[in-house]
Amino acid sequence: MILARNEILKNVANGNICISPFSEELLNPNSCDYRIDKKLLEIEDLPVDPKKQTSYYEIDFNDNGYILSPNKTYLANTYEEIGSDVFVPLLIGKTELGKLGLFLQITADLGNLGAKHKWTLELKAVQPIRIYPMMPIGQVSFWMTEGDKKMFYNGKYDKFSEAKSSEIYKEFN
């Protein structure tokens, strides 16, 4: 079951949901918008090889924005720290930006119980599109779980608060 606006608000207030910094203005009927931070990583390697560590080019962008190019993959992070020990977060892109050709979180949208941090975002532009730091870029919803809520995620990505590149290559070594 997905939490509605009033339940998200109540659970932020009682500490069951972490959205920090929190702004009630970003709440929607069943989600909360999140913003993009001020740094991007662009994959440099072409072709990308999952058996090798991938190189990234770091981009700090400002109030003038940055134009994402098609056929490139970018990583960024949420401005907000997001998570919960009680509810599972699901991060998706905003419809308005999808209609402009920006795909966000198309493969890694499901969070884990217990993980509270800035989330790494995957961005892919279908056509050139300008993005700006601190703009609402996606939305997070929170889902009830059934069963054991004491088993929290303790993986390789749960402690990072800035964009983190893939470490799949480590599985081959």
N, C-alpha and C positions, 0 to 999 in steps of 0.2 A: 504494500500500500504506500502510495506517495503522500508526503506531507503537504498540506495546504498552507497558504500564507500565514494564517494565524498560528498554526502549529509550529512553523519554522520560527516565527517571532518568539513564541513562548519558549521554545527549546534553546534558542540563542540566549535568551534572558536567564534561563536556569542552568546554563552551562553544558547542556547535552549536545549542542551543536556549536562548533567553533567556526566563526566567520570573522576574521580580524584583519583590518579594521572593518567594523560592521556599519552599514548605512541602510536604514529602513527604506530610503528612497529607491534602493536597488531591488526591493522585494516585488515579486510578481504573484499571480494567483497560486502557483504551485512550484515556484523556484525563486532563486535569488541570482541576479546578474553578478558576474565577476568581471574584473578588469584585467587588462594586460599590463605587465610591468614595463620597464624601460630598456630591456635588452633582448636581442634576438640572437639565435644561433642559426647559421645557414650551412647546410651540408656542402662541403667542398669536393668530396670524392665523387667521381663519376667514372665508371659505375660504382655503386655502393656494394660492398662485399661483407655479408654478415659474419664471415670468419675473420675479419680484420677490424681493428679499431678505426672508427670513422673520424675524419678530420672535419672541424667546423670553423667557420669564420664568424667572429663575434661582432655584432652590430649594436651600438648604443644609438638609439634614436631619440629625437627630441620633439618639441611641440610642432615642428614642421612635418612630422610624420615620416614614414618610410614606405616606399612602394615595393610591395611583394611581387615577385616575378613568377609567371607560370613555369611549370616544370621544375620547380625547386621546392625543397622541403625546409621548413623553418621550425625551430623550437623556441618557445618563450616560456614564461611562467606567469601564473596568476599574481596579481598584486596582493590579493587577500590570501591569508592562511586559512585553509578550509579543512574540516574534518569532523569526525564524531566517533565516540565509543559506543554509541547506541544505534545510529542510523548509517546506512550506506550512501555515500554521495555519488551522484551520477552527473558528470560534467559534459555538456554538449555546447555546440555553437549557437549563435543567435540566428533566428530565421532571417532577419533583415540583412545580415551580412552574407548568409548563404545565398540569398537572392541576388547578391552582387558578385558571387563567384568565389567566396572565401569558405573553404571547408576547414572545420576545426574539430579536433578530437574524434576523428572518424574510426580510429582503431582502439584507442585506450581511454574509454569514457567512464569506466566503472572504477570507483575508488574502493577502499577497504576499510573495515572497522578498525578504529584505533589510529589510523594514519591522519595526522594533522600537520599540514605544511602548505607551502606554496606549490601548486601542481604544475608539472611540465605540460605545456600545451603543444600540440602538433598542428601546424598551419600549412595549408596548401591552397594556392591561388589558381583558379581556372583562367583568369585574365589578370592583367596588372591591377592592383588595388592598393590604395594608400591606407595605412593604419596609423594610429596615434597612440602614444603611451597613455595609460590610464583610461582609455576608452572602454566602455562595457563591450566585451567581445564574446562572451558566452554566458551560460546560465547553469547553475547547479541545483539539482533537486535532491531530496533526501528520502530514502526508502526504509521502511520498517523491515526488520529481519525476524526470522523464526529460528528457534534452536539456540545453540550455545553462542552467547555474545561475549564470552570470555576469551575466545581465540582471536587475537588481533594480528593483523599483518605485521610481519617483521622481516620484510624483504630488503633488497638492495636499493630501492628508490624511496623508501619512506622517510628518510632523514634529510632530504635535500630541500632547500628553499630557493633554488634557482634552477633554471632550465638544465636538465641532465640528459646527456646523450645516451644512446643505446649501449648496453654492455652485453649484448647477445654474443659477441665474439668470445667472451670468457667461457661460454658453454662449449666451445669447440676446442679449448685448450686444456 
